[in-house]
Amino acid sequence: MQGSSTLGRSRSVPGLMALGTQPCVGKNFSRIGTLAFRLDSGVDLSWGPCKLDVDAAKDMVEAVQKPGWRVTLQDDAFAQKIPVTDPKANIPGNMRHPRVAPAWLKHDRQVLRFNGFFQEGIHERNDENCRYRHCILMYYLEDGTIRISEPKVENSGMPQGALLKRHLVPKADGFGNIGPEDFDCGQSIELYGKRFFVQSADRFTRWFYEQNGIELGPDEASPQDQFEVSYKFNKTAEKNLFPTARNVIEQKKRNEIVLGGPQPNVKLQQFLANDRRVCRFYAYWDDETLYGVRIYFTVHFFLSDNTFEMNEAKTRNSGRAPFPLFYRRAPLLKENHIDITPDKLAADPNPYLPQDFRVGQAVNVWGRKIVLYNCDDFTQKFYEEFSGIDQKAGQLSVEEPPPVHKELHPPPHTGIGSEEDSMISCHHLMPKPPKQDLVRLMTLSGELLRFEARIANGEPEDSERRLIIGSYPADDTVAVWEIQKRNSGVMGGKFSERCLKTNPATGKYFTSSDFTVGGIVTIAAQPLHIVRADEHTLKYMEANPEEYPCADWRAVARRLGAIRDDLASMRVASISPDQLMACAVNAGLEMLDHEVITLLRRFQSESADGAPLIDMAMLLQAVL
């Protein structure tokens, strides 16, 4: 009785009639009825007598006799006279809903259903050696029991039905019972020495495993043994559902002709069976000639006589003659040739048949590649019923790419005159002088911004060369002069003539805003590093901060907002330009030398030795 004692201690199994876990001698398990009728009304005896005094009962009887007794009962003063007993107080403790629901209550009537099979050997037949016996495995979550049933198959020759009664099934190793974690689709499970292969599970079972974070394998197809295949074949043959063989039909027709019967008219039969049945395809032809375009067609294939017709899809303003037909209705041959000798017997033609038309493929119409990109609903249904071909699967998109016009690049500048003059002569037959900004020429005439630079090509012989870059804001022309230096081996003077110069970095002309102290520009294929600017240039740039952001002290101060805390933590009265640059570099902020010069000119304070410094208090106030 070890199993009975274990089952009796389980808290997940309801204790109805003790489930056979205890001896039933001298015990009465009949339920006591608590429902009775008093004064023609049902009462529950388990609640006990009514706890009302006589005066309250009289008041309640008198109140009920009045028509508005329901409104009267809602009065709080009257309701307080009638003590109401809590119904749950009379319910036994073991009959209330538990706070933690046991398995038999939480998973009541919840069953995990799996489909599977097991293999059974056949030793006394020469046409088969095994059979697959399909069954249904059900796992009851309320008590962990398992039940296996086998659906009945007609003429199977073996008893079927309940294969395993519902009970707790131990594992193969003897430690514990089979649980939900032991089932998986595509895997086998051993029950009492027999291996069951689990194929699939129902929708509730998969939902239950997903809620618990367990992934079941995909469903697998059910295998068929030789008995099942032969049984289905014999049943189909008994009902005469197989089509008649071709040789049988041909022999039948031959016997009719030998006995004097009429010869069959195949074309007439085809016409009577398929009259007014036309397959419609939509196609296009890409004309690859010099001025060819894409032409769209509507293709008709008549099933009554296997003829072919192609009409052009007309569009407005296409520029093509409105001919009625592109290809007149006739059989379409796969290969077209002309016999030179008239009396020579020609080979049988090879025409296109319905199975040769597939959406997504092309047909040859007298040397033209006609691509079929779609078909109508009747054609789709016809091919699905008679050929098993899905024409929609090969449907093509006929969206034409937008035309791309090749832009002719202007010829290179010859060096005579300016590039604007050469460009005007390319755009107009009668060249006109290029337009100029007269207001800019009049207001900025004579203005020159000068910067000192050195050649930064890494060559030792060019490291000591110094140049002057002149930028003219009036017309954005640039000129470069080299400073004469004794015993340098290089003549001073004009390095690059004044003209509009192209910035290799942007592909546009240089403007005066491209030149900043600390920046690198490329002129005449030489990288020039700007090291300083004259006083007039700095004042001009500071007076026009909208054109020169690096000379706007407000914009530069706003950029230092990211390192304001670092600057405030230094607790110094002034800071050198090198220290400010180092602090910005440590914070990942890139600053140009021109920006530091702008701050130095705005918040300058001199040290004891006369070195220029930046006042920290003024700088922090500007950063705010």
HELIX and SHEET records of a PDB file:
HELIX    1   1 GLN A    2  ARG A    9  1                                   8    
HELIX    2   2 LEU A   16  GLY A   20  5                                   5    
HELIX    3   3 LEU A   45  TRP A   47  5                                   3    
HELIX    4   4 VAL A   54  VAL A   64  1                                  11    
HELIX    5   5 TRP A   69  LEU A   73  1                                   5    
HELIX    6   6 ASP A   76  ALA A   79  1                                   4    
HELIX    7   7 PRO A   87  ASN A   90  5                                   4    
HELIX    8   8 GLY A   93  MET A   95  5                                   3    
HELIX    9   9 ALA A  103  LYS A  106  1                                   4    
HELIX   10  10 PRO A  180  ASP A  182  5                                   3    
HELIX   11  11 ARG A  203  GLN A  211  1                                   9    
HELIX   12  12 GLN A  226  GLU A  238  1                                  13    
HELIX   13  13 ARG A  246  VAL A  258  1                                  13    
HELIX   14  14 VAL A  266  ASN A  274  1                                   9    
HELIX   15  15 PRO A  354  ASP A  356  5                                   3    
HELIX   16  16 ASP A  377  PHE A  386  1                                  10    
HELIX   17  17 GLN A  391  GLY A  394  5                                   4    
HELIX   18  18 GLU A  419  HIS A  427  1                                   9    
HELIX   19  19 LEU A  438  THR A  443  1                                   6    
HELIX   20  20 PRO A  460  ASP A  462  5                                   3    
HELIX   21  21 SER A  512  ASP A  514  5                                   3    
HELIX   22  22 GLU A  535  ALA A  543  1                                   9    
HELIX   23  23 PRO A  549  ALA A  551  5                                   3    
HELIX   24  24 TRP A  553  ARG A  559  1                                   7    
HELIX   25  25 LEU A  560  ILE A  563  5                                   4    
HELIX   26  26 ARG A  564  MET A  570  1                                   7    
HELIX   27  27 PRO A  577  ASN A  586  1                                  10    
HELIX   28  28 ASP A  593  ARG A  602  1                                  10    
HELIX   29  29 MET A  616  VAL A  623  1                                   8    
SHEET    1   A 2 LEU A  35  PHE A  37  0                                        
SHEET    2   A 2 GLY A  42  ASP A  44 -1                                        
SHEET    1   B 6 GLY A 161  HIS A 167  0                                        
SHEET    2   B 6 THR A 145  GLU A 150 -1                                        
SHEET    3   B 6 CYS A 130  TYR A 140 -1                                        
SHEET    4   B 6 VAL A 111  GLY A 121 -1                                        
SHEET    5   B 6 LYS A 194  ALA A 201 -1                                        
SHEET    6   B 6 SER A 188  LEU A 191 -1                                        
SHEET    1   C 6 TYR A 327  ALA A 330  0                                        
SHEET    2   C 6 THR A 307  GLU A 312 -1                                        
SHEET    3   C 6 ARG A 294  PHE A 302 -1                                        
SHEET    4   C 6 VAL A 278  ASP A 286 -1                                        
SHEET    5   C 6 ARG A 368  CYS A 375 -1                                        
SHEET    6   C 6 ALA A 362  VAL A 365 -1                                        
SHEET    1   D 6 GLY A 493  CYS A 499  0                                        
SHEET    2   D 6 THR A 477  GLU A 482 -1                                        
SHEET    3   D 6 ARG A 466  TYR A 472 -1                                        
SHEET    4   D 6 LEU A 449  ILE A 455 -1                                        
SHEET    5   D 6 GLN A 526  ALA A 533 -1                                        
SHEET    6   D 6 ILE A 520  ILE A 523 -1                                        
SHEET    1   E 3 SER A 574  ILE A 575  0                                        
SHEET    2   E 3 PRO A 612  ASP A 615 -1                                        
SHEET    3   E 3 GLN A 604  GLU A 606 -1                                        
END                                                                             
